[in-house]
Amino acid sequence: MVSEVKKANAKRTIEINPVSRIEGHGKVTIQLDEAGNAIDAKFNVTQFRGFEKFCEGRVLWEMPSITPRICGICPVSHHLAAAKAGDAILGVELTRPAKLLRELMHMGQFIQSHALHFFHLASPDLLLGLDADPAIRNVIGLIAVNPELATKGVLLRSFGQTIIQSLGGKKVHPNGAVPGGMNTPLSTADRDHFLKQLDWAIADAEIAINLIKQYYDQNNDFICTCASFPSGYLGLVDENNNLEFYDGKLRLIDSKGKVLEDQFEPSNYLDIINEHVEDWSYLKFPFYKKLGYPAGTYRTGPLGRLNVCQGISTQRANAELKNFKKLANGPVEGSLYYHYARLIELLYALERTQQILEDRDVCSTDLIVTSNKFNEQGVGVLEAPRGTLFHHYWVDDSGKITRVNLIVATGNNNAAMNKAVYTVAREFIKNNKITEGILNRVEVAIRCYDPCLSCSTHALGQMPFRIEVVSADGEVIQEIGR
């Protein structure tokens, strides 16, 4: 829904509320000057969750079950990050089979999440047209025009969720991981069943990659310029600087590709990352400490990960990464390339799933390591589908949580999403020309990042509160705040 606020000095504010086809609640406010040109734009995250605060007082063992409730789209990411933080507090090293099963569950998360976003949230814009009637520019319209493609998305997502269910008991909010390992082995029957699904799943991922590349070829000027801007890029890599989702070290590069942090220990993230706060959003703005804010803005998620990695450990995805790297002499900056990067990651997740399932230890029942001690704090870091995820817990000597810090994937991209919104609004909104299609382009810039706003809104200081009493003609006659 779009609303317009007129001001006495002839300036206007355009509001897009809510932003559609994202997870959670947010709006965009665009300020126009007297000539009708966009001079400012903000992505306002309007919901508040507060998980950091109400987890205090819970016991360590509950965190892998509590934190998945942050989000129904990426609960596995929070489930595993919480378990990893618990491992660190217990001071244990997992068995190899437990690591394999956690990573397998994580691949299921990437498969279902990336399939959902491309096929059902992003593709209506790309395949039906940015200026298409909003009544049909959605998944229902996609089903009407291309039911086969929509079905592929459903089946891919179902495949990922079935892997999650097998290891975690449920497709949403699983409970398979615990501090110290896993509580559910993989049956040989499920292993064999999943292996039989991979040929068609990989083929469908490659079909999606070819579709997005065709779209880029047909819309090259728009793709290259829309929401394209310099920033830093952050992601996890393995010891060879290959793409890594579950484990690894942090790598950070600047807008020119210069490495700022290489093989950085994730548990020390507070040495390089800080968070900025604005009074118009509940979502904080993480940044690279050494450059300050906003110069230290970085991007995470598929675009960030493929920019920082130097290779991918699976054959098909690595071949596609080489094509991705040819898009620019340095980091790929255009926000719309998130879609291509996301599909390359989908292909990698499927190939990595096959590698794990073919491992001789994957059906082992050696899954738990116990400990009777508690370290004062523990950090769990992994790559969620939307970007790098940090869970940091402090405990007392009984294992009760005394403090929680969460930097969630979408939060890492907050400054970049605001930059993307501003860049697109400034480019397209001129001379009072404002169409639904133009405003949709602003939303498209946000959807590139696949934001998960339920995950990412926490607290710093006191939550503001305001009540306005408005007369029948719209005049504010009384305002109470704290």
C-alpha positions, 0 to 999 in steps of 0.5 A: 500500500502506498500513501502520500503525506503533503507538507506545507513547504511543498515537499512530500513523503511517499510511504510504501507500507508494507513492503511485500514479499519479504519475511516480517514487517517493514516500510519505505519512506521516500522524501521528495523535494519541491520539484518532485525528485527523491532526495532521501529514502529509508527502509524502516523496520517497524517490528520489535522482537527482543529475543536478546532480552527474554532469553536471559534467565533460561538455561543453556540447554534450552537455547537451541529450542528457543531461538528457532522461534525467532523465525519460521523461515530460517529456524535451522540457522538459529538452532545450529548457531545456538548449539554451536554456542553451547558447544563452546560453553561446554568446551567440547569438540563434536564427533565427526558424525555429529558434524556431518549431520548438523551440516546436512541439516544446514544444507536442507535449510539452504535448499528450502530457503533459497528455493522459496525466495527465488521461485516464489518471492523474487521470480514474479518480478523477474518473469512477470515484469516489474510493471505487471499488475500487482494483482498477478505479480505474485506466486499465484500469477506465476503458477498461472503463467508457468506452473511447471516452474512454480512446481519445481520451487515447491518440490525443491523446498519440500526436499530441503524441509524433508531433510530437516524433518528427518534430522530434527523431528520437524520441518519447522523449529527442529530439535535435533541439535543439542550442545555437544552434538546431535540427538537423532541419527540418520537412518539408512533408509532416509539416506538412500531416499535422499540420494535418489532425489538429488539428480532431479534437484540438481537439474532443477537448480541448473534450470533456475540458473539458466533462467536468471542468466537469460533474464540478465542478458535481456535486461543488462543495463537495468541489472548492472545499474539498479542498486549498485554501489560500493561496500565491503563484503563479509562471509565465512570461508574454509582454510583454502578460502572456499565457500563455507556455510557451517564452519570456517573463518571470517573473511572481509574485503573492501569495495575494491577487493582488498582483503581487510580481515583474512581467516579471522576467528569468528569467536572474536567478532566483537574485535572487528564488528560494532553496531550503530543505532538510528531512532527510525528503525528497530534494526541495528546497523552493524559495521566494520570497526576499523573504518567506522560508520557508515564507511565500514558498511559491508554486505553479507549473504549470497553476494557477500559470500561469493565476493569473498570466497575464492572457490567452491569445493563442489564441481558444478557450483565452482564452474558457475562461480567462475562465471560469476567472477567474470561479471566485474573486475573486482567485487560484483556490486549490483544488488540484483546479482544476489539472485544469481549468487543465491542460485549458485549457493542452491546448487552448492548446497545440493552437491554438498548434500550428496557428498555428505550422504555418501560419507561412510560416517553419516549414519553413525550413532556416535553423536554426543560428547558430554561435559560437566564444566561451563565456560563463561561465554560461547560464540556460535557463528555460521552462514544463514541463507541471508548472511553471517549469523552470530549467537553469543551467550554468557552464562553463570556457573550453573549454565544459566544465561546471563546475557545474549548478543545476536547479530542476525544475517539481515542486520548485517545488510541493514545499511546496504538495504537502506543504500539500495532503497535510496539509490533506486529512488533517486534514479527513478523518482524524478519530476513527480513521475511516480508509478506503481512500477517505479515504487515496485523497483524500490521494493525489488531492491529490498527483496534482493537481500531476502530480508528476514525482519522477525529474526533481526530486531532486538533492543538497545536501550529503552523501547520508544512508545507513543500514543497519538489522539487524532480528530475526525479530520486527521489533526493530532490533538494530543500526543503522549510518549516516553 
